[in-house]
């Protein structure tokens, strides 16, 4: 069982069907204790969510079940980027490219919704009727090409 191994285990970063994921080789069924763990049998790898808001918990769990884990450069860059995103989300400081502008000036809550949708990999906006959800959703969809990488 890899839990007691003294060899370093390297965790990588990949995209699985468009979703950011940490990847580990199959070390055993104990990895299913990690938040969001999925075993991909045809590849022989374990995948774990590598996006906000799950990264902190996934990394914490991985360090418990694989104490000698190391993260490669791409995985560490993703951990750092998501931590930065979490800090920016607290103030809705989600940058758009300088050449982007809204077709119509959004209300404050609509601008917050667009930045939230751009920051989250998957989300829902549950505003009441009449608060501009369709326009903000379409704006978010169109502006994804204008999002700065994070």
VENDA-V272801 format. One record per residue. N is the residue number from 1. RES is the residue in three letters. BURIAL is b if it has 24 or more other C-alpha atoms within 12 Angstrom, else e. Layout:
BEGIN
<<N & RES & BURIAL> <N & RES & BURIAL>>
END
This chain:
BEGIN
<<1 & UNK & e> <2 & UNK & e> <3 & UNK & e> <4 & UNK & e> <5 & UNK & e> <6 & UNK & e> <7 & UNK & e> <8 & UNK & e> <9 & UNK & b> <10 & UNK & b> <11 & UNK & b> <12 & UNK & b> <13 & UNK & b> <14 & UNK & b> <15 & UNK & e> <16 & UNK & e> <17 & UNK & e> <18 & UNK & e> <19 & UNK & e> <20 & UNK & b> <21 & UNK & b> <22 & UNK & b> <23 & UNK & b> <24 & UNK & b> <25 & UNK & b> <26 & UNK & b> <27 & UNK & b> <28 & UNK & e> <29 & UNK & e> <30 & UNK & e> <31 & UNK & b> <32 & UNK & b> <33 & UNK & e> <34 & UNK & b> <35 & UNK & b> <36 & UNK & b> <37 & UNK & b> <38 & UNK & b> <39 & UNK & b> <40 & UNK & e> <41 & UNK & e> <42 & UNK & e> <43 & UNK & e> <44 & UNK & e> <45 & UNK & b> <46 & UNK & b> <47 & UNK & b> <48 & UNK & b> <49 & UNK & b> <50 & UNK & b> <51 & UNK & b> <52 & UNK & b> <53 & UNK & b> <54 & UNK & b> <55 & UNK & b> <56 & UNK & b> <57 & UNK & b> <58 & UNK & b> <59 & UNK & b> <60 & UNK & e> <61 & UNK & b> <62 & UNK & b> <63 & UNK & b> <64 & UNK & e> <65 & UNK & b> <66 & UNK & b> <67 & UNK & e> <68 & UNK & e> <69 & UNK & b> <70 & UNK & e> <71 & UNK & b> <72 & UNK & e> <73 & UNK & e> <74 & UNK & e> <75 & UNK & b> <76 & UNK & b> <77 & UNK & e> <78 & UNK & b> <79 & UNK & b> <80 & UNK & e> <81 & UNK & b> <82 & UNK & b> <83 & UNK & b> <84 & UNK & b> <85 & UNK & b> <86 & UNK & b> <87 & UNK & e> <88 & UNK & e> <89 & UNK & b> <90 & UNK & e> <91 & UNK & e> <92 & UNK & b> <93 & UNK & e> <94 & UNK & b> <95 & UNK & b> <96 & UNK & b> <97 & UNK & e> <98 & UNK & e> <99 & UNK & e> <100 & UNK & e> <101 & UNK & e> <102 & UNK & e> <103 & UNK & e> <104 & UNK & e> <105 & UNK & e> <106 & UNK & e> <107 & UNK & e> <108 & UNK & e> <109 & UNK & e> <110 & UNK & b> <111 & UNK & b> <112 & UNK & b> <113 & UNK & b> <114 & UNK & b> <115 & UNK & b> <116 & UNK & b> <117 & UNK & b> <118 & UNK & b> <119 & UNK & b> <120 & UNK & b> <121 & UNK & b> <122 & UNK & e> <123 & UNK & e> <124 & UNK & e> <125 & UNK & b> <126 & UNK & e> <127 & UNK & e> <128 & UNK & e> <129 & UNK & e> <130 & UNK & e> <131 & UNK & e> <132 & UNK & b> <133 & UNK & b> <134 & UNK & e> <135 & UNK & b> <136 & UNK & b> <137 & UNK & b> <138 & UNK & e> <139 & UNK & b> <140 & UNK & b> <141 & UNK & e> <142 & UNK & e> <143 & UNK & b> <144 & UNK & b> <145 & UNK & e> <146 & UNK & e> <147 & UNK & b> <148 & UNK & e> <149 & UNK & e> <150 & UNK & b>>
END
